[in-house]
């Protein structure tokens, strides 16, 4: 299947309000007000039960682009396409051999995801990606052998309206299984640390720097701002620089406990900040301890324990 590895950094500024008033105490930018947290989505009803038409009609099958992993309150980690739309699997399909049993009206409510033009999400095994030839001759993306769909009633990034529909439709976890609260992205080999944590590691060139629970280096993007908390990494940029999901303070070891807040992004993702700066990992880092993102484009740098940029090359 075709693989595209090139991505571009988006420079669209996204201004986001805060969930607390602590940010800005040591930053010279202006202030902003608090924002409420988004509530978890409830499972949707069967779209055929009331005879209504789906919110969107299926056209030609569209590819997923670079996949991403989103952290959700309802299901834990779920797999999304490059636009942030949740990807689903159907219990009436089979994975061995891969077979799709969703056609006709079913495929209108559950648009198929075309094979090709896809890359694995950071922390996901690329070998899980595959394809199946459908009855109409089209090629559909598979994850761990399961055909992949979107849900027509998911109208924005982060929606989970298809979860549990008919007792047969479920969001994908990053390993191809059904997403559940305990599901999480597979840790890179040799990580040796619990997921959902931040800690401090030492590097001969960078010195003390923040890594996530899998030992992967954490980065900041220079165009971002801390007050107001603004992430300017969107779209294709996020496919290359995934956000660090929220981490409990109890799991942050050695990091300065100052303005340790969560950013509610307009795309529905929740992003950890350190001293109000949004933080990310890099898909170019393949194993714990890699620092391949350091200095990329003159805008991406590792993060010191106090949230500062480490500009040492």
N, C-alpha and C positions, 0 to 999 in steps of 0.2 A: 504494500500500500504506500502511497506517496507521503513523504514526510517533509514538512516545512520547518526549518529551524530558525529562520530569520524573523526577528521581531523588531519593532521600532518603539522608542520611548515616546509616550504621549505627553504633551506639555499643557494639557488643559487643567487650569487651576480649579480646585474643588474646595470651596470654603465650607467648613463643617463646624457646628456649634459643639460645646462641651457638655459633659455629664457631671462636671464638678467645677468649683471656683478656684481650685489651687493653681492652675496654669497661669503663667504670666507674672508671677511674683518676682522672677529673675529674668524676665524677657522684656524688651523695650517696646514691642509692638502693642497695638490697641487691644481692647478687651471685648469679650462677647458673652452671651448669656448661656444658661444651661439648656440642655436638650434632653427629652425623655428617651428612655430605652425602648426599642421596638419589641413588641410582644410576639410570642411564638405563634406560628400558624397552626390551625387545627386541621386534621385530615379532611380532604374534600369528599363530598358525596359522589356517588356513581353518576357520571355525566349523562348516562342514558336513562336514568330512572324517571326524570321529569319530561323527557321528550324534547328538551331544549337542544339547540345547536351549540357546539363548542364555541368558545370566545374567539378562536382563530381557526381559519381553515387551512388544511395542509396543502402546500404547493409542492414544488420540486423539493426533494430531500436536501437539506442543507448540512454541510460539514460542521464539525464542532470547533475547529481551530485548536489552538493550544489549550489543553484542559487545565482546570484549576481545582483546588480543594478549598471548600468554604467551611468555616466553623459555624455551626448553628446551635442555638439553644435547644431546639426540639430533638435533633437527631445526631448531634455531634458532627463529625466530618462527613461532608457529602461532596460528590463529584459534580462539577459544573462545566459548561462550555466556556469559550473565551469571553462571552458576553455576560457570564455570571448566571445563566439559566440552569436550573437543576436538571440532571440527567436521570432517567428512570429505566427500570427493568420490569419485565412482565413474567409472572409466575407460569403462564401457559406457554411461554417459549421454552426452549431447551438450550443448554450450553454445550452438551456433549451428545451428538454433534450440535453446533450452533444452528438454530432454526427459529425463524420469526413466524408467529401465528397471529400477527396483528395486521389485518388488511382491511380494505374498504372503509366503512364508517369508523372502525377502530383506529385506522391510520390517520383519520381526520382529527380525532380527539388526541391522538398520540403520534405526532409527526415523527417519522423516522429520522435518525441522524445518519447522514451519508458517510461512507468510508472515505478515506483520503483527507489530506490537508489537516492532519491532527498530530499533536505531540503530547506525550505523557505529562501529567502534572508533576511538579517538584515533589519528591518523596514517593512517587508512584512507580511501580515496576513497568517499564515500557513494553516488556514482553506480554503484558496483559492485553494489549491492544491487538485487535484483529478485525476481520470482516466476514460477512456472510452474504451470499447471493440470495436475494428475495425471489418470491414467485414471479414478480414482474420483471425480473432481470436486473434490478438495481442492486447496488452493493451497499450494505448497511454496516456501520461501525459496531464492533462488539468489544466488551470489556470482560475478561475472564470467560469468554465464550458467549456471554449474554448479549443479545441485540440491544441497542441503545436507542432511547426515545426521549423527546421532550413532551411536555404536557401543554395542550393548547390553552388551558385556563391559567397557566403561569404567564402573567402579563408583564412582569418586571423581574430583574435580577434578584435572586434570593427567595423568590416565591417557592413554596412547598405544597401547593394545592393538590398535586397528584399523589402525595404520600398516603398509602393505604386505600386508595380508591378501589372499590369492589373486592377488597381483600386480596388483590392480585398485583397491584402496582406499587413499587417501592423505589425510593431514591437509591442511587448507587453509593456505596461506601468506596473509598479509594482503592480497595483491594478487589472490587467487583462484587462483593457480597451486598446484602441489604443493609442500608444505613441504619444504625441504632445508636443510642446514646453513648454506648461504650466504644463505638467504632472510631478509629483514628488512622491517620496516614501511617503506612509502614515506616519504621525507623530505618535509616541507612545502616548498612552492615557495620558493626563495630562501634555503634554510637555509644552504647554502654550507659546511657542515662535515661531517666524517665521522660516521656513526652509531656508537653504542657508545662515547661519550666524554662527559666532563664538563669544562666550562671556566668561566671567569668573564667575565661581560659587565657593561657599565656602563649604568645607567639614570638619567635626570635626577632621578627621585624616589627610587629605591631605592638608587642607588649601585652598588657592586660586589655582584653576586649570581650564584649558580650557574645555569647553563643546561645542557641536555643536548647531545648531539652534533648535534641538529637546530636548536639555538638556542632551544629552548623552555624557558621559565622553570621552575625546579625549586622545589617547595614542601615545607614541613613542616606536620604536623597537630598542634596544641597538645595534644590529649588523649594522643598517643603518649608513650612514655617511652624513655629511652636505656639505662637500667639497672634491671631487665633490659630488653633491646630488645623493645618491645611495639608492635605496630601495632593501633590501634583502628579502622582504616578497613577494613571488610569488606563483602561483598555489594554492594548498590547504590552504596555509597560508592566502591568501587573502579571501578565503571563510569564515574564522573565524575572520579575522581582516580587514574589508572593508576599502578602502581608503576614506579619507575625500575629497569630490569633491571641486573644486575651489570655493572660497568665495571672494566676492568683499570686498576691504578694508573698505568700508563704513559700511559693516555689521559685522565688527570685533570690538567688544566693549571691552575695557580694556586690549587688547593684545598689547604688545610692537610692534610698527610699525617699524620693522627692518628685512630686507631680507625676506619680505613676498611675496614669489614667488610660481609659479605653476610648478610642476614637470611633464614633458611629459614622461610617462612610455612606454617601448617597447611594452607592451600588449595593447596599445591604450588608456588606461585610463589616465585621468589628475588628479593629486593629489595635494592638498594644502600642503604647507610646512609652518612652523613657524620658523623663523630664520634659514631657509634652511633645517630644519629637516622634513622629511615626517611624516605625522600624519594620524592616523587611529581611527576607533571606534571598539568595541568588540561585537560580536554576543551574548556573554554571559551576557551582560547588557540588561535587559529586559524592564527597565523603566528609565525615567529621574532620575538622581542622583545615579544610580547604579555605583559601582566602582569594579566590579568583575574581571576586567582585571588587576588590580593593582598587580604587582609583579609576574604575571604568567610566569613560566619557568625561573624566574630570569632575564628576558629580556624585559618585557613589563611594562611600567610605565606611569602614568598620566603626563600631560605636564603643566608646570608653565606658567604664562602669558608671560615670556620672552623666551619661547621655551625650557627651561631647564627641565631635568628629575626630577620628584618628587619621591624619593626613600623611603619615609616614608611609613611604612606598616600599 
